[in-house]
Amino acid sequence: MLKKQAISNKLMEKIVLGSFETVQINSRKIKAKIDSGADGSSICTSIIKSLELKPLGKKIKIKSSHGATKRELFLGEIIIKGKKLTIEFTAIDRSKLNAKILIGKDILKKGFLVDVSK
C-alpha cells in the first residue's frame, strides 16, 4: 500500500501540460507544441534574435524522419506553468508549423506530465 501511495504522491507533484501550452521566454509569451516523442526542444530561427537567446557556438546532429541535420544550439530561460528552467534549444525553421517552439523530453522529464485531452 505504501508503494502505491508513494507513486501517487510523485504523480501529484508533476505539472500537467496539454498538447499546446503558452510559455514565456524573456517576458514574451509564445505558443509551444508539447511533444513527448521528441528527444530535444527546438525553436524557430525567425524568433531567436527577438528573444535575445544566447548562441552556444556549437552544433549538434539531430535525427528525424526527414534525415539527419546539424543544428545550432541556443541557451534560454523558459517559464512553463510557473516553473522556470534554463534549457538548450536547437534552431530550425518552424515558420510553417502551428507553434514556434517545440518542447521535448529534455524538458518534460524535469517534472511534467502530458495529458493530450487538455
C-alpha positions, 0 to 999 in steps of 0.5 A: 500500500505504501508503494502505491501511495508513494507513486501517487504522491510523485504523480501529484507533484508533476505539472500537467501540460496539454498538447499546446501550452503558452510559455514565456521566454524573456517576458514574451509569451509564445505558443509551444507544441508539447511533444513527448516523442521528441528527444530535444526542444527546438525553436524557430530561427525567425524568433531567436534574435527577438528573444535575445537567446544566447548562441552556444557556438556549437552544433549538434546532429539531430535525427528525424524522419526527414534525415539527419541535420546539424543544428545550432544550439541556443541557451534560454530561460523558459517559464512553463506553468510557473516553473522556470528552467534554463534549457538548450534549444536547437534552431530550425525553421518552424515558420510553417508549423502551428507553434514556434517552439517545440518542447521535448523530453529534455524538458518534460522529464524535469517534472511534467506530465502530458495529458493530450485531452487538455 
